Each structure stands twice: as structure tokens, then as C-alpha cells.
Amino acid sequence: MRTSLNIFLILILAIQCKEVENDQTEIRWLKTEKSREYLDYSKFIQENPKSKHFEKALSEYFFLRDSVEGYFGCGKYNTSISIVDNEKILFDDELKKIDSLRYITFEYLKNGIPNVSTHKYDVQIPESKMWDSISKVHFDVVIYKKPFPIKSLKLALEEVSIGIDYYKEYLSEKWFSLPYNKLSNGKRIGIDELNDTRFSFFDFSHMNGKRIIPPPPPEFENDEMQTEE
């Protein structure tokens, strides 16, 4: 009898927690949908990859991003992600299982590419006079099909988002010797601002399934020229 009661209470608590999470997501969406900044929609998707507003947020992202004159999203430190199916993706053109993405993402942010580059840049630690280096990496989510594969995107980006959260937790412990959820609001917001816009989206569905490799940005070409010299 006591065991049954405990299970019942656990279920009630889980339902209540889920309702609170849904309420918070709705509040974030109400705030986001008033924005005319495409990065706010990218941030919403990263923070709420399972949201029922995912497709609307993605549509608004493309609409607003495409209105930015001279937009060029490809970056030297970006990592490409494209959907294969509900179980697999291409992560920098390497076939990966979706359920491995949280760990791959965290290791990629923490360590970069072994023997190639750490992909780091210097930042001031939130609410501190100290400096440290963090990952430059952003994730280019490339879509080749219409209608957009929303179910697969949700599965993949939820895992990548969890990996980014792992990286936030890592920075929290490294900088402040505290779990992320124990930080002051200022420190937590500081870590968020450094990590909450790591998604970029590209719609190549007009290419009829042909995969393309975006040209390197000017900074990359300059680096190569300097190396040759």
C-alpha cells in the first residue's frame, strides 16, 4: 500500500513539473513571437527544442533572417548538421546516431577537434575581472527537404541542446565551483549569453536534395594565405 502511494505521489509530482515546464515555455514563446530579431527565434529553438512552436519559430527565423541585407552565416568555426532520418544525422559530414549527439556536442565545445584546433576565444568571466577561453563553435543546421523534417529536427536538436547545457554546467563548475542551478542570476545569465545563440539554420530545399558546401568566409581565406606565406 505504501509503495503504491509513493508511486502515485511521484506521478503527481512529475505531472506538476511538466505543467510548470510547459508554462515556462509558453511564457518564453509569448515574448519571442513579439521580436523582429531572427536570433531570438534561434535562441527559442535551442532552449525549447521540443516545443509545439518549433515549426513556427523556424519559419519566423527564416523570414526575418532573409530580410537582413548581406547576411552571411557560414563561419570558420561552424559545424554542419543535416538530417538523415529519425536515428541518424550528418555531423560535419560524418554519420552519427542522434542519441550520441549530447556527448559529441559537449566534447566538441569543450575540446574542439583533436590535433586540429580548440576553436576557442577569450571572454571575461561573468561578474569577475578574470578571463578565460570558451568555444567559438556554432551549429549550422542545414535542411534539404520540404516539408521540413520537424520530428527529426526536434530529436536531433534536443540532443545538441542538452550537450550545450552540459557545456554550461562545465563552465559553471570550472569558473565558480558551483552547479549551474546554484549560481546567482547574474552569473547564470552571463553563461547563458555566451552560449544561447549557437544555432544557425539554412534552407537548401530548393537544391532538390543536392548537398552543397558553403564557401569559406573571408577570414578563413586570409588565414590560408598567411599560412602559405
Solvent accessible surface area in square Angstrom, and as a share of the most:
residue,aa,sasa,rsa
1,M,200,0.89
2,R,192,0.70
3,T,94,0.55
4,S,69,0.45
5,L,94,0.47
6,N,73,0.37
7,I,94,0.48
8,F,116,0.48
9,L,97,0.48
10,I,113,0.57
11,L,103,0.51
12,I,65,0.33
13,L,107,0.53
14,A,56,0.43
15,I,96,0.49
16,Q,95,0.42
17,C,75,0.45
18,K,99,0.42
19,E,95,0.43
20,V,83,0.47
21,E,79,0.35
22,N,72,0.37
23,D,84,0.44
24,Q,89,0.39
25,T,19,0.11
26,E,58,0.26
27,I,115,0.59
28,R,96,0.35
29,W,11,0.04
30,L,99,0.49
31,K,159,0.67
32,T,15,0.09
33,E,73,0.33
34,K,165,0.70
35,S,21,0.14
36,R,135,0.49
37,E,113,0.51
38,Y,38,0.14
39,L,84,0.42
40,D,54,0.28
41,Y,0,0.00
42,S,0,0.00
43,K,75,0.32
44,F,4,0.01
45,I,0,0.00
46,Q,8,0.04
47,E,69,0.31
48,N,10,0.05
49,P,14,0.09
50,K,112,0.47
51,S,10,0.07
52,K,157,0.66
53,H,31,0.14
54,F,0,0.00
55,E,98,0.44
56,K,107,0.45
57,A,0,0.00
58,L,0,0.00
59,S,59,0.38
60,E,28,0.12
61,Y,1,0.00
62,F,19,0.08
63,F,135,0.56
64,L,14,0.07
65,R,18,0.07
66,D,100,0.52
67,S,84,0.54
68,V,64,0.37
69,E,172,0.77
70,G,75,0.72
71,Y,63,0.24
72,F,108,0.45
73,G,18,0.17
74,C,25,0.15
75,G,23,0.22
76,K,63,0.27
77,Y,45,0.17
78,N,37,0.19
79,T,0,0.00
80,S,38,0.25
81,I,0,0.00
82,S,8,0.05
83,I,24,0.12
84,V,57,0.32
85,D,56,0.29
86,N,64,0.33
87,E,122,0.55
88,K,63,0.27
89,I,0,0.00
90,L,36,0.18
91,F,8,0.04
92,D,56,0.29
93,D,108,0.56
94,E,99,0.44
95,L,106,0.53
96,K,58,0.24
97,K,134,0.57
98,I,11,0.06
99,D,102,0.53
100,S,33,0.21
101,L,0,0.00
102,R,61,0.22
103,Y,128,0.49
104,I,42,0.21
105,T,0,0.00
106,F,41,0.17
107,E,85,0.38
108,Y,26,0.10
109,L,0,0.00
110,K,62,0.26
111,N,64,0.33
112,G,4,0.04
113,I,59,0.30
114,P,102,0.64
115,N,165,0.84
116,V,107,0.62
117,S,39,0.25
118,T,78,0.45
119,H,19,0.09
120,K,62,0.26
121,Y,85,0.32
122,D,100,0.52
123,V,12,0.07
124,Q,87,0.39
125,I,18,0.09
126,P,17,0.11
127,E,117,0.53
128,S,32,0.21
129,K,188,0.79
130,M,132,0.59
131,W,159,0.56
132,D,33,0.17
133,S,37,0.24
134,I,0,0.00
135,S,1,0.01
136,K,58,0.24
137,V,0,0.00
138,H,66,0.29
139,F,0,0.00
140,D,12,0.06
141,V,0,0.00
142,V,13,0.07
143,I,4,0.02
144,Y,27,0.10
145,K,127,0.54
146,K,133,0.56
147,P,124,0.78
148,F,38,0.16
149,P,35,0.22
150,I,31,0.16
151,K,138,0.59
152,S,9,0.06
153,L,0,0.00
154,K,50,0.21
155,L,69,0.34
156,A,0,0.00
157,L,0,0.00
158,E,40,0.18
159,E,20,0.09
160,V,0,0.00
161,S,9,0.06
162,I,41,0.21
163,G,0,0.00
164,I,1,0.00
165,D,76,0.40
166,Y,81,0.31
167,Y,2,0.01
168,K,15,0.07
169,E,63,0.28
170,Y,63,0.24
171,L,1,0.01
172,S,0,0.00
173,E,82,0.37
174,K,101,0.43
175,W,32,0.11
176,F,34,0.14
177,S,90,0.58
178,L,75,0.37
179,P,54,0.34
180,Y,47,0.18
181,N,114,0.59
182,K,139,0.59
183,L,9,0.04
184,S,58,0.37
185,N,98,0.50
186,G,31,0.30
187,K,53,0.22
188,R,65,0.24
189,I,94,0.48
190,G,13,0.13
191,I,0,0.00
192,D,31,0.16
193,E,133,0.59
194,L,47,0.23
195,N,0,0.00
196,D,6,0.03
197,T,49,0.29
198,R,4,0.02
199,F,1,0.01
200,S,17,0.11
201,F,0,0.00
202,F,27,0.11
203,D,38,0.20
204,F,31,0.13
205,S,21,0.13
206,H,130,0.58
207,M,53,0.24
208,N,134,0.68
209,G,44,0.42
210,K,139,0.59
211,R,124,0.45
212,I,64,0.33
213,I,155,0.79
214,P,52,0.33
215,P,86,0.54
216,P,59,0.37
217,P,10,0.06
218,P,93,0.58
219,E,91,0.41
220,F,69,0.29
221,E,84,0.38
222,N,78,0.40
223,D,52,0.27
224,E,83,0.37
225,M,115,0.52
226,Q,124,0.55
227,T,116,0.67
228,E,148,0.66
229,E,170,0.76
